[in-house]
Amino acid sequence: MRTMMKSKIHRARITQVDLDYEGSITIDRALMEASDILPFERVEVLNVNNGARFGTYAIEGEANSGVIGINGAAARLVARGDIVLILSYCQVPDDEAISITPSIVRVDSQNRIIEPLPVVPQWARIQKPVASRGDL
């Protein structure tokens, strides 16, 4: 089994920070649906502004509100207005890992969807795996 990236919300802006909440990340429901993230699913958050990375779970925010809120202890790792990447993962058998195509949901400065784009992995363009080439 391999853990592969399933989806990414690319360059979202933090709209709220709540240190006193129990934990989690609040994500606009429309963004969750576009990126195939379920409520309470584990996600990884990467802060572009300061390099912090942390794992938490997603909770659903109001649809089309643009909300991206960091709650609880992780609120110390972000500031309102910071740019983050929100990643979700899936586990797949090794033989299926090469065919995983994660979705990338790009957002504007208000966390509105610009375009959800599937990733075309670099290895999808490889004609023959190196290990099976007869010229080596």
MIKOLBA-546585 format. One record per residue: chain; z, y, x of N, C-alpha, C, O in turn; residue number from 1. Coordinates in pm, whole numbers. Layout:
BEGIN
KOLFI, A, Z, Y, X, Z, Y, X, Z, Y, X, Z, Y, X, NUM
...
***
This chain:
BEGIN
KOLFI, A, 0, -119, 85, 0, 0, 0, 0, 124, 89, 61, 128, 195, 1
KOLFI, A, -71, 225, 41, -74, 354, 109, -38, 464, 10, -69, 457, -109, 2
KOLFI, A, 28, 566, 62, 58, 684, -18, -51, 786, 10, -71, 828, 124, 3
KOLFI, A, -122, 826, -96, -237, 915, -84, -215, 1040, -169, -145, 1035, -270, 4
KOLFI, A, -275, 1152, -127, -267, 1272, -208, -347, 1252, -336, -463, 1212, -333, 5
KOLFI, A, -282, 1279, -448, -347, 1267, -579, -405, 1401, -622, -516, 1408, -675, 6
KOLFI, A, -327, 1509, -599, -374, 1640, -642, -300, 1750, -567, -196, 1728, -504, 7
KOLFI, A, -358, 1869, -576, -297, 1986, -512, -324, 2109, -597, -436, 2131, -642, 8
KOLFI, A, -220, 2188, -617, -235, 2323, -672, -237, 2413, -549, -138, 2424, -477, 9
KOLFI, A, -351, 2478, -527, -378, 2547, -401, -348, 2697, -409, -407, 2769, -489, 10
KOLFI, A, -255, 2741, -324, -221, 2881, -305, -166, 2949, -431, -208, 3059, -468, 11
KOLFI, A, -73, 2880, -496, -3, 2941, -610, 101, 3040, -558, 148, 3027, -445, 12
KOLFI, A, 135, 3136, -640, 237, 3235, -602, 367, 3206, -676, 367, 3175, -795, 13
KOLFI, A, 476, 3217, -603, 608, 3199, -664, 635, 3319, -756, 627, 3434, -713, 14
KOLFI, A, 667, 3291, -882, 694, 3397, -979, 841, 3412, -1010, 885, 3518, -1056, 15
KOLFI, A, 918, 3307, -984, 1062, 3316, -1010, 1139, 3225, -916, 1089, 3121, -873, 16
KOLFI, A, 1261, 3266, -886, 1351, 3192, -798, 1487, 3191, -866, 1540, 3297, -899, 17
KOLFI, A, 1544, 3071, -888, 1671, 3061, -959, 1765, 2966, -885, 1761, 2845, -906, 18
KOLFI, A, 1846, 3021, -799, 1938, 2942, -717, 2039, 2866, -802, 2083, 2758, -762, 19
KOLFI, A, 2077, 2919, -917, 2182, 2858, -998, 2134, 2749, -1093, 2215, 2686, -1161, 20
KOLFI, A, 2004, 2724, -1097, 1952, 2615, -1179, 1973, 2484, -1105, 1986, 2486, -982, 21
KOLFI, A, 1975, 2373, -1174, 2008, 2243, -1113, 1909, 2196, -1008, 1948, 2118, -921, 22
KOLFI, A, 1788, 2239, -1010, 1689, 2193, -912, 1553, 2182, -976, 1540, 2196, -1098, 23
KOLFI, A, 1452, 2158, -897, 1316, 2134, -944, 1224, 2252, -921, 1264, 2356, -868, 24
KOLFI, A, 1098, 2233, -962, 1000, 2340, -962, 944, 2349, -1104, 902, 2249, -1161, 25
KOLFI, A, 945, 2468, -1159, 886, 2493, -1291, 739, 2529, -1268, 708, 2621, -1193, 26
KOLFI, A, 650, 2455, -1335, 506, 2476, -1318, 444, 2498, -1456, 470, 2423, -1550, 27
KOLFI, A, 363, 2600, -1467, 283, 2627, -1587, 221, 2496, -1636, 156, 2425, -1559, 28
KOLFI, A, 241, 2464, -1763, 191, 2337, -1819, 40, 2320, -1800, -6, 2209, -1774, 29
KOLFI, A, -37, 2428, -1812, -182, 2418, -1793, -215, 2375, -1650, -309, 2300, -1629, 30
KOLFI, A, -138, 2423, -1552, -159, 2381, -1413, -119, 2236, -1393, -184, 2162, -1320, 31
KOLFI, A, -10, 2195, -1459, 31, 2055, -1450, -76, 1963, -1506, -108, 1860, -1446, 32
KOLFI, A, -132, 1999, -1621, -235, 1916, -1681, -360, 1911, -1593, -418, 1804, -1574, 33
KOLFI, A, -402, 2025, -1539, -522, 2030, -1456, -506, 1949, -1328, -603, 1894, -1275, 34
KOLFI, A, -383, 1942, -1277, -358, 1871, -1152, -297, 1733, -1174, -258, 1667, -1078, 35
KOLFI, A, -289, 1690, -1299, -237, 1556, -1332, -96, 1534, -1279, -66, 1428, -1223, 36
KOLFI, A, -10, 1634, -1297, 132, 1622, -1261, 211, 1609, -1390, 198, 1692, -1481, 37
KOLFI, A, 293, 1506, -1398, 376, 1484, -1517, 513, 1547, -1501, 560, 1567, -1389, 38
KOLFI, A, 579, 1579, -1614, 717, 1625, -1603, 802, 1520, -1530, 791, 1401, -1557, 39
KOLFI, A, 885, 1566, -1441, 977, 1486, -1360, 909, 1406, -1249, 973, 1325, -1182, 40
KOLFI, A, 780, 1429, -1228, 710, 1365, -1117, 749, 1433, -986, 766, 1554, -980, 41
KOLFI, A, 764, 1353, -882, 796, 1407, -750, 675, 1482, -695, 562, 1435, -702, 42
KOLFI, A, 701, 1600, -641, 598, 1681, -576, 652, 1732, -443, 773, 1737, -421, 43
KOLFI, A, 561, 1769, -357, 597, 1833, -231, 547, 1976, -236, 436, 2003, -282, 44
KOLFI, A, 630, 2068, -190, 595, 2210, -192, 588, 2258, -47, 681, 2236, 31, 45
KOLFI, A, 478, 2323, -12, 458, 2376, 123, 447, 2528, 113, 357, 2579, 47, 46
KOLFI, A, 538, 2598, 177, 540, 2744, 172, 452, 2799, 285, 484, 2784, 402, 47
KOLFI, A, 343, 2863, 247, 249, 2919, 345, 313, 3035, 421, 282, 3055, 539, 48
KOLFI, A, 401, 3110, 357, 459, 3228, 420, 557, 3197, 532, 561, 3268, 632, 49
KOLFI, A, 637, 3091, 515, 740, 3066, 616, 738, 2925, 675, 819, 2893, 761, 50
KOLFI, A, 646, 2841, 630, 634, 2706, 686, 729, 2604, 628, 724, 2487, 667, 51
KOLFI, A, 816, 2644, 536, 910, 2548, 476, 834, 2444, 394, 733, 2475, 330, 52
KOLFI, A, 884, 2322, 397, 829, 2212, 317, 947, 2142, 252, 1050, 2119, 315, 53
KOLFI, A, 932, 2109, 124, 1040, 2037, 57, 985, 1957, -60, 882, 1991, -118, 54
KOLFI, A, 1057, 1852, -92, 1023, 1770, -207, 1115, 1802, -322, 1232, 1836, -302, 55
KOLFI, A, 1064, 1791, -443, 1142, 1814, -563, 1069, 1746, -678, 977, 1667, -655, 56
KOLFI, A, 1108, 1775, -800, 1038, 1719, -916, 991, 1833, -1005, 1051, 1941, -1009, 57
KOLFI, A, 883, 1806, -1077, 821, 1908, -1162, 886, 1913, -1299, 919, 1810, -1357, 58
KOLFI, A, 903, 2034, -1350, 937, 2052, -1491, 834, 2147, -1552, 780, 2235, -1485, 59
KOLFI, A, 810, 2126, -1676, 703, 2197, -1746, 743, 2337, -1784, 848, 2359, -1846, 60
KOLFI, A, 659, 2433, -1746, 677, 2572, -1788, 581, 2604, -1900, 495, 2523, -1935, 61
KOLFI, A, 594, 2721, -1956, 508, 2762, -2067, 361, 2762, -2024, 326, 2812, -1917, 62
KOLFI, A, 277, 2704, -2109, 133, 2696, -2079, 72, 2835, -2066, 103, 2925, -2143, 63
KOLFI, A, -14, 2850, -1968, -88, 2974, -1943, 0, 3095, -1911, -44, 3209, -1923, 64
KOLFI, A, 123, 3068, -1870, 215, 3177, -1834, 203, 3215, -1687, 243, 3324, -1647, 65
KOLFI, A, 147, 3124, -1606, 139, 3147, -1463, 268, 3120, -1389, 278, 3149, -1269, 66
KOLFI, A, 367, 3066, -1457, 497, 3046, -1394, 492, 2938, -1286, 440, 2829, -1307, 67
KOLFI, A, 546, 2974, -1171, 577, 2881, -1063, 716, 2922, -1017, 732, 3022, -947, 68
KOLFI, A, 816, 2845, -1056, 954, 2881, -1027, 1024, 2775, -944, 1016, 2656, -975, 69
KOLFI, A, 1092, 2818, -841, 1169, 2726, -759, 1316, 2740, -798, 1371, 2849, -803, 70
KOLFI, A, 1376, 2625, -826, 1511, 2622, -881, 1607, 2548, -790, 1566, 2460, -713, 71
KOLFI, A, 1735, 2583, -798, 1838, 2513, -723, 1835, 2545, -575, 1790, 2653, -534, 72
KOLFI, A, 1883, 2452, -495, 1899, 2474, -351, 1769, 2515, -283, 1771, 2596, -190, 73
KOLFI, A, 1655, 2460, -327, 1526, 2493, -266, 1490, 2640, -283, 1402, 2691, -214, 74
KOLFI, A, 1556, 2708, -375, 1529, 2851, -395, 1559, 2932, -268, 1509, 3043, -253, 75
KOLFI, A, 1640, 2876, -179, 1668, 2944, -52, 1549, 2937, 45, 1548, 3005, 147, 76
KOLFI, A, 1450, 2854, 12, 1336, 2833, 102, 1213, 2915, 65, 1111, 2908, 132, 77
KOLFI, A, 1223, 2994, -43, 1110, 3073, -89, 1157, 3212, -132, 1276, 3236, -150, 78
KOLFI, A, 1061, 3301, -146, 1086, 3433, -204, 979, 3455, -311, 869, 3401, -303, 79
KOLFI, A, 1014, 3535, -408, 916, 3570, -511, 792, 3631, -444, 804, 3719, -359, 80
KOLFI, A, 675, 3583, -483, 551, 3631, -424, 497, 3543, -312, 382, 3558, -272, 81
KOLFI, A, 580, 3451, -260, 533, 3361, -155, 418, 3275, -209, 410, 3246, -328, 82
KOLFI, A, 329, 3237, -118, 217, 3149, -152, 255, 3007, -115, 303, 2981, -5, 83
KOLFI, A, 235, 2914, -210, 270, 2774, -187, 155, 2681, -224, 67, 2716, -303, 84
KOLFI, A, 159, 2564, -164, 73, 2453, -203, 165, 2351, -268, 273, 2322, -216, 85
KOLFI, A, 124, 2296, -381, 203, 2197, -453, 123, 2068, -454, 14, 2062, -511, 86
KOLFI, A, 176, 1964, -390, 105, 1839, -372, 169, 1727, -454, 292, 1720, -465, 87
KOLFI, A, 86, 1641, -511, 136, 1519, -573, 67, 1401, -506, -42, 1415, -451, 88
KOLFI, A, 131, 1287, -510, 84, 1169, -440, 80, 1048, -533, 142, 1048, -639, 89
KOLFI, A, 7, 946, -491, 8, 818, -561, 4, 707, -457, -40, 728, -344, 90
KOLFI, A, 50, 591, -496, 45, 475, -407, -65, 383, -457, -73, 351, -576, 91
KOLFI, A, -148, 340, -365, -261, 254, -401, -273, 143, -297, -231, 158, -183, 92
KOLFI, A, -332, 31, -338, -357, -76, -240, -451, -25, -130, -533, 63, -153, 93
KOLFI, A, -438, -82, -11, -518, -39, 103, -667, -36, 72, -737, 57, 112, 94
KOLFI, A, -717, -136, 3, -861, -143, -22, -910, -35, -119, -1031, -10, -126, 95
KOLFI, A, -820, 29, -193, -858, 137, -284, -835, 275, -223, -886, 375, -274, 96
KOLFI, A, -760, 281, -114, -722, 409, -55, -844, 491, -11, -844, 613, -25, 97
KOLFI, A, -944, 426, 42, -1062, 497, 92, -1139, 567, -19, -1213, 662, 7, 98
KOLFI, A, -1123, 520, -142, -1201, 578, -253, -1123, 681, -334, -1175, 733, -433, 99
KOLFI, A, -1001, 711, -295, -922, 812, -367, -988, 949, -351, -1023, 989, -240, 100
KOLFI, A, -1005, 1018, -461, -1059, 1153, -459, -959, 1246, -527, -956, 1254, -650, 101
KOLFI, A, -877, 1315, -449, -777, 1403, -511, -843, 1524, -577, -952, 1565, -539, 102
KOLFI, A, -775, 1579, -676, -826, 1701, -738, -752, 1819, -676, -632, 1812, -648, 103
KOLFI, A, -825, 1927, -657, -765, 2050, -605, -784, 2157, -712, -896, 2188, -752, 104
KOLFI, A, -673, 2212, -757, -676, 2317, -858, -650, 2449, -786, -540, 2474, -738, 105
KOLFI, A, -752, 2530, -780, -742, 2660, -713, -700, 2764, -817, -748, 2765, -930, 106
KOLFI, A, -609, 2852, -775, -559, 2955, -867, -576, 3093, -805, -588, 3107, -683, 107
KOLFI, A, -577, 3194, -892, -586, 3333, -844, -445, 3387, -820, -348, 3310, -823, 108
KOLFI, A, -432, 3515, -796, -302, 3574, -765, -205, 3575, -882, -86, 3602, -865, 109
KOLFI, A, -255, 3546, -1003, -170, 3538, -1122, -147, 3393, -1164, -96, 3366, -1273, 110
KOLFI, A, -183, 3300, -1077, -171, 3156, -1102, -256, 3108, -1220, -220, 3014, -1290, 111
KOLFI, A, -369, 3175, -1239, -466, 3129, -1339, -568, 3042, -1268, -605, 3070, -1154, 112
KOLFI, A, -612, 2937, -1333, -705, 2844, -1273, -838, 2913, -1247, -899, 2972, -1337, 113
KOLFI, A, -882, 2906, -1123, -1015, 2954, -1086, -1115, 2843, -1111, -1215, 2862, -1180, 114
KOLFI, A, -1085, 2727, -1055, -1170, 2610, -1074, -1099, 2486, -1023, -1047, 2487, -911, 115
KOLFI, A, -1094, 2381, -1103, -1044, 2255, -1049, -1160, 2185, -978, -1265, 2165, -1038, 116
KOLFI, A, -1140, 2148, -853, -1248, 2088, -776, -1206, 1952, -721, -1097, 1939, -664, 117
KOLFI, A, -1290, 1850, -739, -1260, 1724, -670, -1293, 1739, -522, -1386, 1811, -486, 118
KOLFI, A, -1219, 1674, -439, -1243, 1676, -296, -1344, 1567, -264, -1332, 1455, -314, 119
KOLFI, A, -1442, 1597, -183, -1531, 1495, -131, -1480, 1461, 7, -1502, 1537, 102, 120
KOLFI, A, -1412, 1348, 21, -1353, 1317, 150, -1458, 1300, 258, -1568, 1250, 233, 121
KOLFI, A, -1422, 1342, 378, -1511, 1334, 492, -1559, 1191, 512, -1676, 1168, 544, 122
KOLFI, A, -1469, 1094, 495, -1506, 955, 520, -1604, 901, 417, -1665, 797, 440, 123
KOLFI, A, -1621, 968, 305, -1718, 923, 204, -1860, 940, 255, -1953, 877, 204, 124
KOLFI, A, -1878, 1027, 355, -2011, 1052, 410, -2046, 956, 524, -2159, 954, 572, 125
KOLFI, A, -1948, 878, 567, -1970, 785, 677, -2052, 667, 626, -2016, 605, 526, 126
KOLFI, A, -2160, 636, 695, -2249, 529, 650, -2189, 392, 678, -2190, 305, 591, 127
KOLFI, A, -2137, 370, 799, -2078, 242, 836, -1946, 268, 907, -1937, 357, 992, 128
KOLFI, A, -1843, 191, 873, -1719, 203, 951, -1745, 164, 1096, -1824, 74, 1122, 129
KOLFI, A, -1679, 231, 1189, -1698, 205, 1331, -1673, 58, 1363, -1747, 0, 1442, 130
KOLFI, A, -1572, -2, 1304, -1536, -141, 1334, -1645, -240, 1298, -1648, -349, 1354, 131
KOLFI, A, -1736, -205, 1205, -1837, -300, 1164, -1973, -272, 1227, -2069, -343, 1199, 132
KOLFI, A, -1982, -170, 1311, -2109, -137, 1375, -2139, -237, 1486, -2052, -269, 1567, 133
KOLFI, A, -2261, -287, 1490, -2300, -385, 1590, -2336, -324, 1724, -2356, -397, 1822, 134
KOLFI, A, -2346, -191, 1731, -2389, -128, 1856, -2272, -94, 1950, -2292, -29, 2052, 135
KOLFI, A, -2153, -138, 1917, -2037, -108, 2001, -2010, -219, 2099, -1916, -210, 2179, 136
***
